[in-house]
């Protein structure tokens, strides 16, 4: 089991909490871009004017990739390059037409912000998959009794005190949110909807997280209202807790 405060757990918490900032750039009004961002925005516009698969579009996309690469999240993990490759495939498929996801909208954020969100989610997927593989490779499929006889086959998962899918650090986040020591998470809620408070949203957004569309249908509120409230009121409190525990 991962130790509290360990490097791996801190990275997991950082990646997970970063993934919750998706709607911060989707809902943020355009306040002006830096010169590199303006250049990339222009290249995206130029690329999307050309037909899919055309040589001219491919040249523009290659130029965007070259200019964006240095601005992407980096970490030293065995699966980073695989996650990065998936990110570039996602970029090519969705920057103009949105074939496998939401089409990129430059008015909602920069290319780097858009791609970093996707990259971090893929890294999180690889991390969870790696933990599962480690369990499968664990020794101890066969236990021998003291007399030397071969005992029953034992699944190594049965010997683990906790599931490896979610690091214990998230269990602590869940415990903090559920107990709400100061009572502030329950008190902060959307006006007229006391049931839609920070405690509820933080718990529902913990892995495996409930999607915004599902929450919208459940509470009868728009996705933008829910996610905006979460970004402004709930996420800062979650970050403060993470900092107090040394996770960030």
VOPAGU-2260 file (C-alpha; in pm, 1 decimal, decimal comma):
REM VOPAGU-2260
SITE   aa  ch    i         X         Y         Z
SITE  UNK   A    0       0,0       0,0       0,0
SITE  UNK   A    1     129,0     346,3     -77,2
SITE  UNK   A    2     248,5     549,9     218,4
SITE  UNK   A    3      75,0     875,5     299,3
SITE  UNK   A    4     272,5    1160,8     161,7
SITE  UNK   A    5     472,3     934,1     -68,7
SITE  UNK   A    6     589,1    1075,9    -399,9
SITE  UNK   A    7     359,1     850,1    -601,6
SITE  UNK   A    8      53,2     946,0    -398,4
SITE  UNK   A    9     133,6    1315,1    -424,2
SITE  UNK   A   10     164,2    1283,4    -799,8
SITE  UNK   A   11    -165,2    1095,1    -819,3
SITE  UNK   A   12    -344,2    1360,6    -612,4
SITE  UNK   A   13    -189,8    1637,1    -821,0
SITE  UNK   A   14    -294,5    1469,5   -1147,9
SITE  UNK   A   15    -643,2    1395,2   -1019,5
SITE  UNK   A   16    -712,7    1742,1    -880,5
SITE  UNK   A   17    -573,4    1895,6   -1198,9
SITE  UNK   A   18    -819,8    1691,0   -1399,0
SITE  UNK   A   19   -1102,5    1862,8   -1212,0
SITE  UNK   A   20   -1010,0    2196,6   -1366,9
SITE  UNK   A   21   -1159,5    2094,8   -1702,3
SITE  UNK   A   22   -1448,7    2335,0   -1684,4
SITE  UNK   A   23   -1240,6    2623,6   -1554,4
SITE  UNK   A   24   -1117,8    2687,9   -1909,4
SITE  UNK   A   25   -1445,1    2579,4   -2071,5
SITE  UNK   A   26   -1635,8    2846,4   -1880,9
SITE  UNK   A   27   -1373,5    3119,1   -1856,2
SITE  UNK   A   28   -1426,1    3425,3   -2074,5
SITE  UNK   A   29   -1148,0    3510,8   -2310,0
SITE  UNK   A   30    -925,7    3770,5   -2141,8
SITE  UNK   A   31    -651,5    3791,3   -2402,2
SITE  UNK   A   32    -384,9    3548,2   -2517,6
SITE  UNK   A   33      -9,9    3559,4   -2519,1
SITE  UNK   A   34     171,6    3593,9   -2849,0
SITE  UNK   A   35     246,4    3216,6   -2872,8
SITE  UNK   A   36    -119,9    3140,8   -2804,2
SITE  UNK   A   37    -230,3    3384,4   -3072,9
SITE  UNK   A   38       7,8    3220,3   -3315,2
SITE  UNK   A   39    -129,7    2876,1   -3234,5
SITE  UNK   A   40    -487,7    2999,7   -3263,5
SITE  UNK   A   41    -410,0    3133,7   -3607,8
SITE  UNK   A   42    -248,6    2804,4   -3712,6
SITE  UNK   A   43    -554,3    2612,0   -3593,3
SITE  UNK   A   44    -779,8    2835,2   -3800,2
SITE  UNK   A   45    -558,9    2785,6   -4104,0
SITE  UNK   A   46    -541,4    2406,3   -4054,6
SITE  UNK   A   47    -918,4    2369,4   -4022,8
SITE  UNK   A   48    -975,2    2553,2   -4351,9
SITE  UNK   A   49    -822,7    2258,2   -4536,4
SITE  UNK   A   50    -998,0    1921,5   -4587,2
SITE  UNK   A   51    -928,2    1638,7   -4341,1
SITE  UNK   A   52    -631,6    1429,2   -4450,7
SITE  UNK   A   53    -505,2    1690,9   -4694,3
SITE  UNK   A   54    -135,4    1765,7   -4715,4
SITE  UNK   A   55    -188,6    2131,4   -4624,2
SITE  UNK   A   56    -379,1    2043,5   -4307,1
SITE  UNK   A   57    -116,5    1788,7   -4207,5
SITE  UNK   A   58     157,4    2048,9   -4245,7
SITE  UNK   A   59     -28,5    2293,7   -4020,6
SITE  UNK   A   60    -100,9    2027,7   -3759,9
SITE  UNK   A   61     264,2    1924,6   -3756,6
SITE  UNK   A   62     363,6    2286,6   -3700,9
SITE  UNK   A   63     117,7    2315,8   -3410,9
SITE  UNK   A   64     252,2    1998,0   -3252,3
SITE  UNK   A   65     608,5    2127,3   -3276,9
SITE  UNK   A   66     517,9    2460,0   -3113,4
SITE  UNK   A   67     303,6    2303,8   -2840,0
SITE  UNK   A   68     524,1    2013,9   -2732,1
SITE  UNK   A   69     739,3    2215,2   -2492,0
SITE  UNK   A   70     430,4    2343,8   -2308,3
SITE  UNK   A   71     282,2    2006,8   -2221,6
SITE  UNK   A   72     289,5    1838,8   -1880,6
SITE  UNK   A   73     597,9    1622,9   -1831,8
SITE  UNK   A   74     684,4    1347,1   -1589,3
SITE  UNK   A   75     929,7    1058,5   -1567,1
SITE  UNK   A   76     708,0     751,3   -1592,3
SITE  UNK   A   77     734,8     441,9   -1810,1
SITE  UNK   A   78     398,7     510,7   -1972,6
SITE  UNK   A   79     439,9     884,0   -2036,9
SITE  UNK   A   80     527,1     845,7   -2404,8
SITE  UNK   A   81     224,6     620,9   -2462,1
SITE  UNK   A   82      -2,6     877,6   -2298,6
SITE  UNK   A   83     158,2    1153,1   -2502,6
SITE  UNK   A   84     104,0     958,5   -2824,3
SITE  UNK   A   85    -263,2     914,6   -2737,8
SITE  UNK   A   86    -283,0    1287,9   -2675,9
SITE  UNK   A   87    -149,2    1373,3   -3021,3
SITE  UNK   A   88    -391,2    1128,3   -3183,2
SITE  UNK   A   89    -674,8    1292,7   -2990,1
SITE  UNK   A   90    -550,6    1634,7   -3103,0
SITE  UNK   A   91    -550,5    1541,6   -3471,5
SITE  UNK   A   92    -895,8    1386,3   -3450,6
SITE  UNK   A   93   -1066,4    1662,9   -3255,0
SITE  UNK   A   94    -895,6    1995,1   -3319,6
SITE  UNK   A   95   -1123,8    2067,4   -3614,7
SITE  UNK   A   96   -1409,0    1816,2   -3643,4
SITE  UNK   A   97   -1439,0    1666,0   -3294,6
SITE  UNK   A   98   -1445,7    1302,8   -3411,0
SITE  UNK   A   99   -1390,3    1135,4   -3072,0
SITE  UNK   A  100   -1456,9    1422,0   -2830,9
SITE  UNK   A  101   -1555,1    1784,6   -2805,7
SITE  UNK   A  102   -1410,2    1993,4   -3085,0
SITE  UNK   A  103   -1144,2    2240,4   -2976,2
SITE  UNK   A  104   -1279,1    2593,7   -2922,1
SITE  UNK   A  105    -999,6    2856,9   -2905,1
SITE  UNK   A  106   -1226,4    3108,1   -2730,8
SITE  UNK   A  107   -1242,7    2878,2   -2427,6
SITE  UNK   A  108    -872,4    2827,8   -2368,9
SITE  UNK   A  109    -533,9    2766,8   -2524,1
SITE  UNK   A  110    -427,7    2456,5   -2711,1
SITE  UNK   A  111    -183,1    2373,5   -2429,7
SITE  UNK   A  112    -455,7    2388,3   -2163,1
SITE  UNK   A  113    -685,9    2169,7   -2371,2
SITE  UNK   A  114    -417,0    1908,9   -2440,2
SITE  UNK   A  115    -275,8    1908,0   -2086,7
SITE  UNK   A  116    -616,5    1819,7   -1946,8
SITE  UNK   A  117    -644,3    1522,0   -2184,0
SITE  UNK   A  118    -283,5    1413,3   -2123,5
SITE  UNK   A  119    -323,7    1410,8   -1745,0
SITE  UNK   A  120    -636,2    1200,3   -1766,9
SITE  UNK   A  121    -456,9     945,6   -1984,1
SITE  UNK   A  122    -167,2     937,6   -1737,9
SITE  UNK   A  123    -415,4     868,6   -1461,7
SITE  UNK   A  124    -559,8     578,8   -1666,1
SITE  UNK   A  125    -211,9     431,4   -1720,2
SITE  UNK   A  126    -130,4     468,3   -1349,7
SITE  UNK   A  127    -439,9     271,9   -1248,0
SITE  UNK   A  128    -373,2       5,6   -1512,3
SITE  UNK   A  129     -14,0     -33,1   -1392,0
SITE  UNK   A  130    -129,4     -86,9   -1034,8
SITE  UNK   A  131    -363,2    -363,5   -1152,3
SITE  UNK   A  132     -80,4    -531,4   -1342,9
SITE  UNK   A  133     141,4    -524,7   -1036,2
SITE  UNK   A  134    -123,1    -709,8    -843,3
SITE  UNK   A  135    -155,4    -974,3   -1115,1
SITE  UNK   A  136     221,4   -1025,4   -1115,5
SITE  UNK   A  137     241,8   -1047,9    -739,5
SITE  UNK   A  138     405,3   -1353,1    -591,7
SITE  UNK   A  139     213,0   -1589,8    -373,9
SITE  UNK   A  140     -26,1   -1766,6    -610,7
SITE  UNK   A  141      62,1   -2089,3    -430,6
SITE  UNK   A  142      98,2   -2115,8     -53,9
SITE  UNK   A  143     283,0   -2406,1     100,8
SITE  UNK   A  144     184,0   -2536,5     438,8
SITE  UNK   A  145     440,4   -2594,9     711,7
SITE  UNK   A  146     438,4   -2964,5     627,5
SITE  UNK   A  147     548,1   -2886,5     276,0
SITE  UNK   A  148     218,7   -2970,2     111,7
SITE  UNK   A  149      83,7   -2739,5    -155,4
SITE  UNK   A  150    -208,3   -2544,9     -24,9
SITE  UNK   A  151    -498,2   -2388,6    -207,2
SITE  UNK   A  152    -438,8   -2145,3    -486,7
SITE  UNK   A  153    -471,7   -1794,5    -353,4
SITE  UNK   A  154    -544,7   -1486,5    -558,1
SITE  UNK   A  155    -295,1   -1216,9    -448,6
SITE  UNK   A  156    -577,4    -965,3    -450,2
SITE  UNK   A  157    -726,8   -1149,9    -152,7
SITE  UNK   A  158    -411,8   -1078,0      47,3
SITE  UNK   A  159    -422,2    -703,1      -8,2
SITE  UNK   A  160    -572,0    -481,1     264,5
SITE  UNK   A  161    -709,0    -234,1      10,0
SITE  UNK   A  162    -777,3    -204,1    -360,9
SITE  UNK   A  163    -480,1     -66,9    -559,4
SITE  UNK   A  164    -709,2     113,8    -806,6
SITE  UNK   A  165    -739,7     422,0    -590,2
SITE  UNK   A  166    -450,9     528,9    -364,6
SITE  UNK   A  167    -527,9     560,3      10,4
SITE  UNK   A  168    -484,2     934,4     -24,7
SITE  UNK   A  169    -825,7     954,0    -193,0
SITE  UNK   A  170    -975,5     754,8      92,8
SITE  UNK   A  171    -851,6    1030,3     321,6
SITE  UNK   A  172   -1005,2    1294,3      97,5
SITE  UNK   A  173   -1334,0    1105,4     109,5
SITE  UNK   A  174   -1318,1    1077,5     489,2
SITE  UNK   A  175   -1247,0    1450,5     517,5
SITE  UNK   A  176   -1538,7    1542,7     291,7
SITE  UNK   A  177   -1780,9    1304,1     460,4
SITE  UNK   A  178   -1691,9    1412,6     813,6
SITE  UNK   A  179   -1675,9    1783,2     720,4
SITE  UNK   A  180   -1508,5    1877,5    1052,8
SITE  UNK   A  181   -1592,6    2247,8    1029,1
SITE  UNK   A  182   -1930,5    2199,9     866,2
SITE  UNK   A  183   -1836,6    2442,0     589,1
SITE  UNK   A  184   -1872,2    2197,7     300,6
SITE  UNK   A  185   -2239,8    2140,5     373,1
SITE  UNK   A  186   -2307,7    2509,9     432,8
SITE  UNK   A  187   -2171,4    2625,4      97,8
SITE  UNK   A  188   -2437,4    2547,2    -161,6
SITE  UNK   A  189   -2597,1    2678,3    -478,7
SITE  UNK   A  190   -2862,7    2936,3    -394,2
SITE  UNK   A  191   -3201,6    2773,0    -362,7
SITE  UNK   A  192   -3049,7    2423,2    -379,2
SITE  UNK   A  193   -2911,7    2330,8     -34,5
SITE  UNK   A  194   -2869,3    1968,8    -145,1
SITE  UNK   A  195   -2617,8    2080,6    -408,0
SITE  UNK   A  196   -2333,6    2172,2    -176,0
SITE  UNK   A  197   -1956,4    2135,7    -177,0
SITE  UNK   A  198   -1966,7    1817,0      28,2
SITE  UNK   A  199   -2196,4    1648,5    -222,3
SITE  UNK   A  200   -2007,8    1762,6    -531,6
SITE  UNK   A  201   -1661,3    1680,2    -397,1
SITE  UNK   A  202   -1772,8    1329,1    -304,0
SITE  UNK   A  203   -1948,4    1274,0    -635,8
SITE  UNK   A  204   -1643,7    1395,0    -831,5
SITE  UNK   A  205   -1401,8    1158,8    -653,9
SITE  UNK   A  206   -1286,2     866,5    -872,6
SITE  UNK   A  207   -1477,1     694,7   -1018,8
SITE  UNK   A  208   -1625,4    1038,1   -1076,1
SITE  UNK   A  209   -1984,6    1110,0   -1172,5
SITE  UNK   A  210   -2006,5    1303,7   -1498,7
SITE  UNK   A  211   -2136,9    1659,8   -1510,1
SITE  UNK   A  212   -2417,9    1563,7   -1746,0
SITE  UNK   A  213   -2541,9    1298,7   -1504,5
SITE  UNK   A  214   -2525,9    1544,7   -1213,4
SITE  UNK   A  215   -2708,1    1801,3   -1422,8
SITE  UNK   A  216   -2995,7    1561,0   -1485,3
SITE  UNK   A  217   -3004,0    1451,6   -1122,2
SITE  UNK   A  218   -3019,7    1800,3    -970,7
SITE  UNK   A  219   -3206,8    1974,5   -1250,6
SITE  UNK   A  220   -2932,7    2234,4   -1296,6
SITE  UNK   A  221   -2722,5    2317,3   -1601,4
SITE  UNK   A  222   -2372,7    2177,3   -1641,1
SITE  UNK   A  223   -2231,3    2530,5   -1647,7
SITE  UNK   A  224   -2402,2    2620,8   -1318,5
SITE  UNK   A  225   -2275,5    2309,8   -1142,9
SITE  UNK   A  226   -1920,2    2320,9   -1273,8
SITE  UNK   A  227   -1886,4    2695,1   -1218,5
SITE  UNK   A  228   -1997,6    2658,2    -856,7
SITE  UNK   A  229   -1757,2    2366,2    -812,3
SITE  UNK   A  230   -1464,4    2564,7    -952,3
SITE  UNK   A  231   -1536,2    2879,7    -749,8
SITE  UNK   A  232   -1641,8    2733,5    -415,3
SITE  UNK   A  233   -1550,0    2367,0    -380,9
SITE  UNK   A  234   -1219,2    2316,3    -558,2
SITE  UNK   A  235   -1038,9    2591,5    -357,6
SITE  UNK   A  236   -1141,0    2414,9     -33,0
SITE  UNK   A  237   -1024,1    2083,0    -173,5
SITE  UNK   A  238    -690,6    2237,5    -267,1
SITE  UNK   A  239    -655,7    2388,5      80,5
SITE  UNK   A  240    -708,5    2046,8     237,1
SITE  UNK   A  241    -452,3    1891,9       1,5
SITE  UNK   A  242    -197,3    2158,8      93,2
SITE  UNK   A  243    -259,0    2111,4     464,8
SITE  UNK   A  244    -186,9    1739,6     427,9
SITE  UNK   A  245     123,2    1792,4     215,0
SITE  UNK   A  246     -34,6    1641,5     -96,5
SITE  UNK   A  247      27,4    1953,0    -308,8
